Amino acid sequence: SGKHSGRLSPAEPRVMAAARGTKDATVLIIDCGRTMSVAAGASGGGQLKKVDIALGMARTFFQQKLFFEPKHEVGAVLFGTTETRNDIQADGYSNVVALAESSLAPPSLAFLKLLAAAPAGGAEADAVNALIVAIDLLIKRTAGQNYNRTLWLLTDRHSVAEGDQDILECLKELDVHRARLRVTVIGDGATNDVWHTLSKERPQVELAPLIQVAKECGPCVKSVAQRAKVRLPLVVAPGVEIPVGVYSKTTYVRFPTLKRRSKLAAGVPADAESGKAADMVVTERSFHVADDPDGEEVKLEDRVKGHKYGQSIVPMSEYDEAALMYTCERTLTTLGFAPAESIGPEHSIHQIETVAADKGDPWAVLAFESLVAAMVAEGCVLIARYSFRKNAQPRMVALVPHRDGEVAAATLTMQYLPFQEDVREWNFASLPVPSEEQRNAVAMLVDAMDLDTATCGSAPGAAPELLRPEDTFNPTLRRFHDILALRAIDPAAKIPPVTPECLEPIDIPWKVAERLSTSKVSDRLKAAFGLEKVEKQTKKTRRFWREAIAEKRKDMAFGEVDVKRIKVDGAKKDEGDEVKDEIPGGRHTAGTGSDGPLMAQPVALGATEPAPKVHIGSVHPERDFEYWLGRRLGGVDTVGPAIDQMSALIETFADEDDAFLGKAVSCLGTLRRGCVREGEAGVFNDFIRRIRAAAAPKRARLWEQAKDGQLGLITDAEVPTSSVTAEEARAFLAGQEIAAPARPSSDAPAPLSELDLEALIE
């Protein structure tokens, strides 16, 4: 078992890992009697009643099992209640209530709601009756099966009488069924009651303090099994291998993912065959060609991955990926040894893992212990190449030896190291040399914020270390689980204010705040460094004449300001930016950008914008082509360059790969439609003749696709200036030879004059 607060920490040595296949079953026994209805006192929670503390602890326990261990079977028995409800109440076990219909089951929202609406208490409490009912529940559910059986009793020291022999009989029954009893005493701190005595005399009775169980059952604590992440040999040298296991010591815990549900389908019953809820939101993706008028879906076999390279997309088929994939076998191979002082915590770039000898192999343990002992004696660390599975990214790691006393087994702490490309060095300017007063002020700040146990007191009974990672939980996760449990019980519940427990990890510890206040560190820092707030200067884009006149008037004692003598900054303005400055009298003019007097600038006549650069990209060529055909800038031809680039791109697609053949045909159709619309029949007909006459196999496949799509010559019926008839176009698609259009002879009649043309029109 372990705890995590945004990560998992290693298991404590006293906690034994559960056997494989063993289930867990726990029955909570909660005292709701008369003595639990009083305040717990300063040692147990201030003015809260003891029964409220016990029920709150039970709810937290069930929430933890519901979120993190849904297979852990649980049950609850309340005693000291005004009503009686259990399976053996006919035998005289009164004032005892077994929740959830007197059976053990995995945690559920229904059980959590039953616990939130616990029956009223205040009657005489008898812990022996509750133990007998709980043992009966446990035996009925787990008899003859492989279970870890636990009874957890939350009570005070008044629930059992001194010298009661029935409690001893209950403990004998627990021994028979290999169950243990955990007792948490709520209330005063007396250590001479029955439960303290039994915990010393009986090994199956464990006394769990309230502070300990509050940490164990918190919403940020999760029990994890100590299982090896991977088992593989540690190759020390050729022919020298030690079987080891790699265990996760710390790991990153992400925010819980939430499933999407439909409110509209919430009332629809679940499917009878599959059992799936009807309100589940399913995401389906389909792929379509952007310019396909029919909108048909692209089939899976027609799709291929693409990776952007500049403005183009390079296709990558599954065969190319397999050929380019880096292959690596699972390995942990020694590269060499390095001095221990050369590896520091600042070199860690990943989580921390632990390497231990493979359990059950005595020779592996002996060899591993010898290796660790030698590394400790030499003061070195092992540098290795590590890949935890086949074809995983290989990493360079440092294995740091670790020995915890003479009894515990030796381990190697695995620290992931960066490659040279991962290290970035930043050069900063040298800081000014601090004075002695400044050094003392900073040293006092560091001393006041010290979190070490030596500052808090390392003697027995002293305060623990501040902000220990094992005791510092993630406040976001804790807040999320608290609200989630609240909304699960009552969907209409409002979000409560943040509790002090959630704010504790992000607040300054009160010991540190007290030291900072006592030593007055802030005053000394201000006096030594002269701290002042630096205002961010904003860059102004305009400078008005009134501001320039105001600045000029500061330098003049009397008299009017001559605006002709104010120099105008020669800052370069953006191209096409017409910024008008404000001058007195309401007149406006453009800035001259010179040091001379302000004058009106002549306007250049006939100035035109530079010709745009036509570009047809390979990502969306059809869209780019249509854009440039539709763009009209006076006197600038964008149609010709667009047709030329589109033609070249079609040939490039056809020559690349068969995966681009469909895109080439789509672009060819777009090119033909554009040429028909713009009256460029001759350009397209010459291009399609060149495609048909090509001898390359890839160009031939393009022509076959174009022929199937009826992408032939443009006829005179489509464009009047075309010299191709419909008969010739059909013959061209059929593969028949047609005569080229006759060129005009030199003795052709002279062109008509303007008068002849006007006569024809009349």
C-alpha positions in Angstrom: 0.0 0.0 0.0 1.1 3.6 -0.5 -0.1 7.1 -0.6 -0.2 9.6 -3.4 -0.7 13.4 -3.5 -0.3 13.9 -7.2 2.1 10.9 -7.2 2.6 7.5 -5.6 5.2 7.0 -2.9 6.9 3.8 -1.9 5.1 1.4 0.4 6.0 1.6 4.1 8.1 -1.4 5.3 5.5 -2.6 7.8 2.8 -3.0 5.2 2.8 -6.4 3.5 1.8 -6.8 -0.1 -1.4 -8.8 -0.6 -1.2 -12.2 -2.2 -2.2 -12.4 -5.9 -5.9 -13.2 -6.2 -6.7 -12.2 -2.6 -9.8 -10.1 -2.2 -10.5 -7.6 0.6 -13.5 -7.3 2.8 -14.0 -4.7 5.6 -16.9 -4.2 8.0 -17.1 -0.8 9.8 -18.5 -0.9 13.3 -19.6 2.6 14.3 -20.6 3.5 17.8 -23.7 5.8 17.9 -24.5 5.4 21.6 -25.1 7.8 24.3 -21.5 8.5 25.3 -20.7 9.3 21.7 -23.2 12.2 21.6 -20.9 14.5 23.6 -18.1 16.8 22.3 -14.8 15.0 21.6 -12.7 17.6 23.3 -9.5 19.3 22.1 -7.7 16.0 21.4 -10.4 14.6 19.2 -11.6 17.5 17.1 -12.8 20.5 19.1 -16.5 21.0 19.6 -17.6 18.2 17.2 -19.5 15.3 18.6 -17.7 12.0 18.7 -20.4 10.3 16.7 -20.1 13.0 14.0 -16.3 12.3 13.8 -16.9 8.6 13.5 -19.6 8.9 10.8 -17.5 11.4 8.9 -14.5 9.0 9.0 -16.8 6.2 7.8 -18.1 8.3 4.9 -14.5 9.2 3.9 -13.5 5.5 4.0 -16.4 4.5 1.7 -15.7 7.4 -0.7 -12.0 6.3 -1.0 -13.1 2.7 -1.8 -15.7 4.0 -4.3 -13.2 6.1 -6.2 -10.0 4.0 -6.0 -10.9 0.4 -5.0 -14.3 -0.4 -6.4 -13.7 -4.2 -5.9 -13.1 -3.8 -2.1 -16.2 -5.3 -0.5 -17.5 -3.2 2.4 -20.2 -3.3 5.0 -21.3 -1.2 8.0 -22.8 -2.0 11.4 -24.1 0.8 13.7 -24.7 0.1 17.3 -26.2 2.3 20.1 -29.1 3.2 17.7 -32.7 3.6 18.8 -33.8 1.0 16.2 -32.7 -2.6 15.6 -32.2 -4.1 12.1 -29.9 -7.2 11.6 -30.2 -10.9 10.7 -29.8 -12.2 14.3 -31.9 -9.6 16.2 -34.2 -12.5 17.3 -31.4 -13.7 19.5 -31.4 -10.5 21.5 -28.9 -8.4 19.6 -30.8 -5.1 20.0 -29.9 -1.5 19.2 -27.7 -2.8 16.3 -28.4 -1.8 12.6 -26.7 -3.5 9.7 -26.8 -1.3 6.6 -27.2 -2.4 3.0 -29.6 -5.3 3.7 -27.2 -7.1 6.0 -24.6 -8.1 3.3 -21.2 -7.1 2.1 -20.9 -5.7 -1.4 -18.6 -3.4 -3.4 -19.0 0.3 -2.6 -21.9 2.0 -4.3 -23.7 5.4 -4.3 -26.7 3.7 -2.7 -24.6 2.5 0.2 -23.1 6.0 0.6 -26.5 7.5 0.7 -27.6 5.0 3.4 -24.6 6.0 5.5 -25.3 9.7 5.0 -28.8 9.1 6.4 -27.7 7.0 9.3 -30.4 6.1 11.9 -30.6 8.1 15.1 -28.4 7.1 18.0 -28.3 7.9 21.7 -29.1 4.4 23.2 -27.0 2.3 25.3 -24.0 0.9 23.3 -22.6 -2.6 23.6 -19.6 -3.2 21.3 -19.8 -7.0 21.9 -23.2 -7.2 20.3 -22.0 -5.2 17.3 -18.9 -7.4 17.0 -21.0 -10.5 16.9 -23.3 -9.1 14.2 -20.3 -7.9 12.2 -18.6 -11.3 12.5 -21.8 -13.0 11.3 -21.8 -10.7 8.2 -18.2 -11.4 7.5 -18.5 -15.2 7.8 -21.6 -15.4 5.6 -19.9 -13.6 2.7 -16.3 -14.8 2.9 -16.5 -18.4 4.4 -14.3 -20.7 2.4 -12.9 -18.0 0.1 -9.5 -16.2 -0.1 -10.2 -12.9 1.6 -8.3 -10.4 3.7 -10.9 -9.9 6.5 -10.9 -6.8 8.6 -13.3 -5.4 11.3 -12.8 -1.7 12.0 -14.4 -0.4 15.2 -14.9 3.4 15.7 -15.9 3.9 19.3 -14.8 5.5 22.7 -13.5 3.7 25.8 -17.1 3.3 27.2 -18.5 0.8 24.7 -17.2 -2.3 26.5 -17.0 -3.1 30.2 -13.8 -3.9 32.0 -13.3 -7.7 32.2 -16.0 -8.6 29.8 -15.3 -12.2 28.8 -17.5 -12.1 25.7 -15.0 -9.8 24.0 -12.4 -12.5 24.4 -14.7 -15.1 22.7 -15.2 -12.7 19.8 -11.4 -12.4 19.4 -11.1 -16.3 19.4 -13.7 -16.3 16.6 -11.6 -13.8 14.7 -8.5 -16.1 15.1 -10.5 -19.0 13.6 -11.4 -17.1 10.5 -8.0 -15.2 10.2 -9.5 -11.8 10.6 -8.1 -8.8 12.3 -9.7 -6.1 14.4 -8.7 -2.4 14.1 -9.9 -0.1 16.9 -9.9 3.7 16.7 -10.7 5.3 20.0 -12.3 8.7 19.7 -12.3 11.1 22.6 -9.9 11.6 25.5 -6.4 10.4 25.3 -6.6 7.7 28.0 -4.3 4.8 27.5 -5.5 2.5 30.3 -8.8 1.4 28.8 -9.8 -2.1 27.5 -8.8 -1.5 23.9 -5.3 -0.4 24.7 -4.9 -3.5 26.9 -6.2 -5.8 24.2 -3.9 -4.3 21.5 -0.9 -5.2 23.7 -2.1 -8.7 24.5 -3.7 -9.9 21.3 -1.8 -9.8 18.0 -5.0 -9.6 15.9 -6.1 -6.4 17.6 -4.5 -3.2 16.2 -5.0 0.2 17.8 -5.2 2.8 15.0 -5.0 6.4 16.2 -7.5 8.9 14.8 -4.8 11.0 13.0 -3.3 7.9 11.3 -6.7 6.7 9.9 -7.6 10.2 8.9 -4.5 10.2 6.6 -5.1 6.6 5.4 -8.7 7.2 4.5 -8.4 10.6 2.9 -9.7 11.3 -0.6 -6.1 11.7 -1.9 -4.8 8.3 -0.6 -4.8 5.2 -2.8 -3.6 1.8 -2.0 -1.4 0.3 -4.6 0.1 -3.2 -5.0 3.8 -3.6 -4.9 4.2 -5.2 -8.4 7.2 -4.9 -10.7 6.7 -2.6 -13.6 9.0 -4.9 -15.6 11.3 -7.9 -14.9 14.5 -8.1 -17.0 18.2 -8.9 -16.5 20.6 -6.2 -15.6 23.5 -6.7 -18.0 26.7 -5.8 -16.0 29.1 -7.2 -18.6 29.0 -9.7 -21.4 28.0 -13.0 -19.8 27.2 -11.3 -16.4 23.5 -10.8 -15.9 21.4 -10.2 -12.7 17.7 -10.8 -12.8 16.0 -7.6 -11.4 12.6 -6.0 -11.2 11.8 -2.3 -11.7 9.3 -0.8 -9.4 7.6 2.6 -9.6 8.6 4.8 -6.7 7.0 8.1 -7.9 4.6 8.6 -10.7 2.5 11.3 -12.1 -1.3 11.1 -11.4 -3.5 12.9 -13.9 -6.8 14.5 -13.3 -9.6 12.0 -13.4 -11.3 11.8 -16.8 -15.1 12.2 -16.8 -17.5 10.4 -19.1 -19.9 12.4 -21.2 -23.5 11.6 -20.7 -26.6 12.9 -22.6 -29.3 14.6 -20.6 -31.8 14.0 -23.4 -31.2 10.2 -23.3 -31.0 9.9 -19.5 -34.5 8.4 -19.3 -34.0 5.8 -21.9 -33.5 2.3 -20.4 -30.2 0.4 -21.0 -29.7 -2.2 -23.7 -31.0 -5.5 -22.5 -28.3 -7.5 -24.3 -25.1 -5.5 -23.9 -26.1 -3.7 -20.7 -24.7 -0.4 -22.0 -26.4 2.8 -20.9 -28.4 4.6 -23.6 -27.1 8.0 -22.4 -23.5 7.4 -23.3 -22.1 9.9 -25.8 -20.2 8.1 -28.7 -17.9 10.0 -30.9 -17.6 8.9 -34.6 -15.3 10.4 -37.2 -15.7 10.4 -40.9 -13.4 11.8 -43.7 -14.6 13.6 -46.8 -13.0 15.4 -49.7 -13.3 19.1 -49.2 -14.4 20.0 -52.8 -16.5 16.8 -53.4 -20.0 18.0 -54.3 -21.5 14.6 -53.5 -19.8 14.5 -50.0 -19.1 10.8 -50.1 -17.0 9.4 -47.3 -13.4 8.4 -48.0 -12.9 4.8 -47.3 -10.2 3.5 -45.0 -8.1 1.9 -47.7 -8.0 5.3 -49.5 -6.7 7.2 -46.5 -3.1 7.7 -45.6 -1.3 9.7 -42.9 0.3 12.9 -43.8 3.0 15.0 -42.0 3.4 18.7 -42.7 6.8 19.7 -44.1 6.8 23.4 -44.7 3.7 24.3 -46.8 3.4 20.7 -48.1 2.1 17.5 -46.6 4.2 14.4 -47.1 2.3 11.1 -47.1 3.3 8.3 -44.8 1.8 4.9 -45.4 1.9 2.1 -42.8 4.7 0.4 -44.8 6.8 3.6 -44.6 6.2 3.9 -40.9 7.2 0.3 -40.4 10.4 0.8 -42.4 11.3 4.0 -40.6 10.3 2.9 -37.1 13.2 2.6 -34.6 13.4 -1.0 -33.3 14.8 -1.7 -29.8 14.7 -4.7 -27.6 13.8 -4.6 -23.9 17.1 -4.1 -22.1 18.9 -2.7 -19.1 22.5 -2.7 -20.2 25.5 -1.2 -18.3 27.3 1.6 -20.2 29.8 2.4 -17.4 30.3 3.9 -14.0 30.6 7.5 -12.9 31.4 9.3 -9.7 28.4 9.7 -7.4 29.0 13.5 -7.1 28.6 13.9 -10.9 24.9 13.0 -10.8 22.6 15.4 -9.0 18.9 15.8 -8.6 18.9 18.6 -11.1 19.7 16.0 -13.8 16.4 14.1 -13.3 14.0 14.6 -16.2 11.4 11.9 -15.4 9.8 9.9 -12.6 11.9 8.0 -10.1 11.9 4.2 -10.1 13.6 1.5 -7.9 15.5 -1.5 -9.1 15.7 -4.5 -6.8 16.8 -8.1 -7.2 14.2 -10.5 -8.5 12.3 -12.0 -5.6 12.5 -15.7 -5.2 16.0 -16.0 -6.7 18.6 -16.3 -4.0 21.6 -16.1 -6.4 20.2 -12.9 -7.9 19.8 -11.4 -4.4 23.4 -12.4 -3.6 24.9 -10.9 -6.8 22.8 -7.7 -6.5 23.8 -7.2 -2.9 27.5 -7.6 -3.9 27.1 -5.1 -6.7 25.4 -2.5 -4.5 28.0 -2.9 -1.7 30.8 -2.4 -4.2 29.2 0.7 -5.6 28.8 2.2 -2.1 32.4 1.4 -1.3 33.7 3.0 -4.5 31.3 5.9 -4.3 30.1 5.6 -7.9 26.8 5.2 -9.8 26.0 2.9 -12.7 25.1 4.5 -16.1 22.9 2.2 -18.2 20.8 2.1 -21.3 17.1 1.3 -20.4 14.1 0.3 -22.5 11.2 -1.1 -20.5 9.5 -2.8 -23.5 10.2 -3.7 -27.1 10.5 -0.8 -29.5 10.1 1.7 -26.6 12.2 4.9 -26.6 15.6 4.0 -25.1 16.6 6.1 -22.2 19.9 6.8 -20.4 19.6 6.2 -16.7 21.7 6.4 -13.6 21.4 3.7 -11.0 22.2 5.1 -7.6 23.0 2.6 -4.8 20.9 2.7 -1.7 21.2 0.7 1.5 18.8 1.2 4.5 20.5 -0.4 7.4 21.7 -3.9 7.7 18.3 -5.7 7.6 16.6 -4.1 4.6 17.4 -5.2 1.1 19.7 -3.1 -1.1 18.2 -1.2 -4.0 19.2 0.9 -6.9 17.4 4.2 -7.5 16.8 4.7 -11.2 17.2 8.4 -12.3 16.5 9.3 -15.9 19.2 11.4 -17.4 19.0 14.0 -20.2 20.8 13.6 -23.5 23.0 16.4 -24.8 20.1 17.7 -27.0 17.9 18.0 -23.9 20.3 20.3 -22.0 19.9 24.0 -22.7 22.4 26.4 -21.2 21.3 30.0 -20.7 23.9 32.7 -20.2 22.9 35.6 -17.9 24.6 38.8 -17.2 26.6 38.9 -13.9 24.7 40.3 -11.0 26.2 43.2 -8.9 28.2 42.2 -5.9 25.9 42.2 -2.9 26.9 44.0 0.3 27.3 42.4 3.7 23.9 43.8 4.8 22.2 42.3 1.8 23.8 38.9 2.4 22.7 38.9 6.0 19.1 39.8 5.0 18.9 36.9 2.5 20.5 34.5 5.0 17.8 35.5 7.5 15.1 34.8 4.9 16.4 31.3 4.2 16.7 30.5 7.9 13.1 31.7 8.5 11.7 29.5 5.7 13.7 26.3 6.7 11.5 23.2 6.6 14.0 20.8 8.0 13.2 18.8 11.1 16.2 20.3 12.9 14.5 23.6 12.9 11.2 22.2 14.1 12.9 20.0 16.7 14.2 16.5 16.1 13.7 15.2 19.6 11.1 12.6 20.4 7.7 14.2 20.5 8.8 17.2 18.5 6.8 18.6 15.6 7.2 16.6 12.3 8.9 18.0 9.2 6.9 20.7 7.5 5.4 20.0 4.0 6.5 16.4 3.8 5.7 15.1 0.3 4.0 12.0 1.9 1.7 14.3 4.0 1.1 17.1 1.4 -1.8 16.2 -0.8 -2.9 17.8 -4.1 -5.6 20.4 -3.1 -7.2 20.3 -6.6 -7.7 16.5 -6.5 -9.0 16.6 -2.9 -11.4 19.4 -3.7 -12.6 17.5 -6.8 -13.3 14.2 -4.9 -15.1 16.0 -2.1 -17.5 17.8 -4.5 -17.9 14.7 -6.6 -19.0 12.7 -3.5 -21.3 15.5 -2.4 -23.0 15.7 -5.8 -23.3 11.9 -6.0 -25.4 12.0 -2.8 -27.3 15.1 -3.7 -27.2 16.2 -7.4 -28.7 19.6 -6.4 -26.2 20.4 -3.7 -24.3 23.7 -3.9 -20.6 23.8 -4.0 -19.4 24.4 -0.4 -16.6 26.8 0.5 -13.0 25.6 0.5 -12.1 23.7 3.6 -9.0 24.5 5.7 -7.7 21.0 4.8 -7.6 21.9 1.1 -5.9 25.2 1.7 -3.3 23.8 4.1 -0.8 22.5 1.4 -0.7 25.9 -0.4 -0.7 28.1 2.7 2.5 29.2 4.5 3.0 26.9 7.5 2.2 28.7 10.7 5.7 28.0 12.1 7.3 29.6 9.1 4.9 32.6 9.2 5.7 33.1 12.9 9.5 33.1 12.3 9.1 35.5 9.4 7.0 37.9 11.5 9.3 37.6 14.5 12.5 38.3 12.6 10.9 41.1 10.5 12.6 39.8 7.3 10.5 41.8 5.0 11.6 45.1 6.6 15.3 44.2 6.4 14.9 43.1 2.7 13.3 46.4 1.8 15.9 48.4 3.7 18.8 46.4 2.2 17.7 46.2 -1.5 15.5 49.3 -1.8 12.7 47.4 -3.5 10.3 49.4 -5.6 7.6 48.6 -8.1 8.7 48.9 -11.7 5.9 50.1 -14.0 5.8 48.5 -17.4 6.4 51.0 -20.2 3.9 50.8 -23.0 5.0 51.6 -26.5 3.0 54.4 -28.0 1.9 54.2 -31.6 0.9 57.8 -32.1 2.2 61.1 -31.0 -0.2 64.0 -31.1 0.7 67.6 -31.7 -0.7 68.7 -28.4 1.8 66.4 -26.6 4.7 67.9 -28.6 3.5 71.4 -27.9 3.2 70.6 -24.1 6.7 69.2 -24.1 8.0 72.3 -25.9 6.2 74.6 -23.5 8.0 73.1 -20.6 11.3 74.5 -21.9 9.9 77.9 -22.6 9.3 80.4 -19.9 6.9 82.7 -21.8 5.6 83.1 -25.3 3.8 81.1 -27.9 5.1 77.8 -29.3 6.1 77.9 -33.0 4.9 74.6 -34.4 7.1 75.0 -37.4 10.2 74.6 -35.2 9.0 71.3 -33.7 11.0 68.5 -35.2 9.0 65.4 -36.4 10.5 62.0 -35.6 11.7 60.2 -38.7 10.2 56.8 -37.6 9.4 54.5 -40.4 5.7 53.9 -40.8 4.1 50.7 -42.0 3.5 50.5 -45.7 0.1 51.8 -46.7 -0.4 53.3 -43.2 -2.0 56.7 -43.4 -1.7 58.1 -39.9 -2.8 61.7 -39.6 -1.4 63.8 -36.8 -3.4 66.5 -35.0 -2.3 70.1 -35.2 -3.7 73.3 -33.7 -6.6 74.9 -35.6 -8.3 71.6 -36.6 -6.2 71.1 -39.7 -4.7 67.7 -40.5 -1.7 66.8 -42.6 0.6 63.8 -43.0 4.0 63.7 -41.2 6.9 64.6 -43.4 9.5 62.5 -41.6 12.2 65.2 -42.0 13.7 67.9 -39.8 12.4 70.8 -41.9 9.2 72.7 -41.5 5.9 70.9 -41.7 4.7 71.0 -45.4 2.1 69.2 -47.4 3.5 66.3 -49.4 2.7 65.8 -53.1 0.6 62.8 -54.0 2.2 60.4 -56.4 0.0 59.8 -59.4 -0.2 56.5 -61.1 1.2 54.6 -58.1 0.0 51.0 -58.0 0.3 48.2 -55.5 3.0 45.6 -56.2 1.9 42.5 -58.1 0.7 39.8 -55.8 2.7 36.6 -55.6 0.4 33.7 -56.8 0.9 30.5 -54.9 -0.9 27.2 -55.2 -0.1 25.0 -52.2 -0.2 21.2 -52.0 -2.4 21.2 -48.8 -5.5 22.7 -50.3 -4.7 23.3 -54.0 -8.3 23.4 -55.2 -9.2 26.1 -52.7 -6.0 28.1 -53.6 -6.7 27.8 -57.3 -10.3 29.0 -57.0 -9.1 31.9 -54.8 -6.6 33.2 -57.3 -9.1 32.8 -60.2 -11.6 34.9 -58.4 -9.2 37.6 -57.3 -9.3 40.6 -59.5 -6.6 43.3 -59.1 -6.7 46.0 -61.8 -4.2 45.2 -64.5 -2.6 42.2 -62.8 -2.9 38.7 -64.3 -3.4 36.0 -61.7 -5.2 33.5 -63.9 -2.2 32.6 -66.0 0.2 31.9 -63.1 -2.5 30.0 -61.2 -3.1 27.7 -64.2 0.6 27.1 -64.7 1.2 26.3 -61.0 -1.9 24.0 -60.9 -0.7 22.1 -64.0 2.7 21.6 -62.5 1.2 20.5 -59.2 -0.9 17.9 -60.9 2.1 16.5 -62.6 4.0 16.4 -59.3 1.1 14.5 -57.6 1.0 12.0 -60.4 4.8 11.4 -60.3 4.9 11.1 -56.5 3.0 8.0 -55.5 -0.2 6.2 -56.3 -1.6 7.5 -53.0 -1.7 11.0 -54.6 -3.4 9.8 -57.8 -6.9 10.6 -56.5 -5.8 14.1 -55.5 -4.2 14.7 -58.9 -7.5 13.7 -60.6 -9.5 16.0 -58.3 -7.1 18.9 -59.1 -7.4 18.1 -62.8 -11.2 18.5 -62.6 -10.9 21.8 -60.8 -8.4 23.0 -63.4 -10.7 22.1 -66.2 -13.7 23.9 -64.6 -11.6 27.0 -64.0 -10.3 27.0 -67.6 -13.9 26.7 -68.9 -15.0 29.6 -66.7 -12.1 31.8 -67.7 -12.1 30.9 -71.4 -8.6 29.3 -71.3 -9.5 26.3 -73.5 -6.3 26.3 -75.4 -4.1 26.1 -72.3 -6.0 23.2 -70.8 -6.3 21.3 -74.1 -2.5 21.5 -74.6 -2.0 20.3 -71.0 -4.4 17.3 -71.4 -2.8 16.3 -74.7 0.6 16.3 -73.0 -0.8 14.1 -70.2 -2.2 11.6 -72.7 1.0 11.5 -74.8 3.2 10.9 -71.8 5.0 7.5 -71.8 5.7 7.3 -68.0 3.5 4.6 -66.3 2.4 7.0 -63.6 1.3 9.6 -66.1 -0.6 6.8 -68.0 -2.4 5.9 -64.8 -3.4 9.5 -64.4 -4.8 9.6 -67.9 -6.8 6.4 -67.3 -8.4 8.1 -64.2 -9.0 11.3 -66.2 -10.6 9.3 -69.0 -12.9 7.6 -66.6 -13.9 10.9 -65.2 -14.6 12.4 -68.7 -11.9 15.0 -68.2 -11.1 15.5 -71.9 -10.7 18.4 -74.2 -12.7 21.5 -73.8 -15.1 21.9 -76.8 -16.4 24.9 -78.7 -19.8 24.2 -77.1 -18.2 25.0 -73.6 -15.9 27.8 -74.7 -16.6 29.6 -78.0 -12.9 30.3 -78.6 -12.1 26.6 -78.5 -11.2 24.9 -81.8 -12.2 21.4 -80.7 -15.6 20.1 -81.7 -17.6 17.6 -79.7 -16.8 14.8 -82.1 -13.1 15.4 -81.8 -13.4 15.5 -78.0 -15.1 12.1 -78.0 -12.5 10.7 -80.3 -9.8 12.0 -78.1 -11.2 10.2 -75.0 -11.6 7.0 -77.1 -7.9 7.1 -78.0 -8.4 7.9 -81.7 -6.0 10.2 -83.5 -7.4 13.5 -84.5 -5.9 16.1 -86.8 -4.5 19.2 -85.1 -6.3 22.4 -85.8 -5.1 24.1 -89.0 -3.0 27.1 -88.5 -3.9 30.3 -90.5 -2.0 30.6 -93.7 0.1 33.6 -94.6 -2.2 34.6 -97.4 -5.2 34.9 -95.1 -7.4 37.9 -95.7 -6.5 41.1 -93.9 -8.3 41.8 -90.7 -11.3 44.0 -90.9 -11.0 47.6 -90.1 -13.1 49.4 -87.4 -15.4 50.8 -90.1 -16.0 47.3 -91.5 -16.8 46.0 -88.0 -19.2 48.8 -87.3 -20.9 48.0 -90.6 -21.2 44.4 -89.7 -22.8 45.3 -86.4 -25.3 47.5 -88.1 
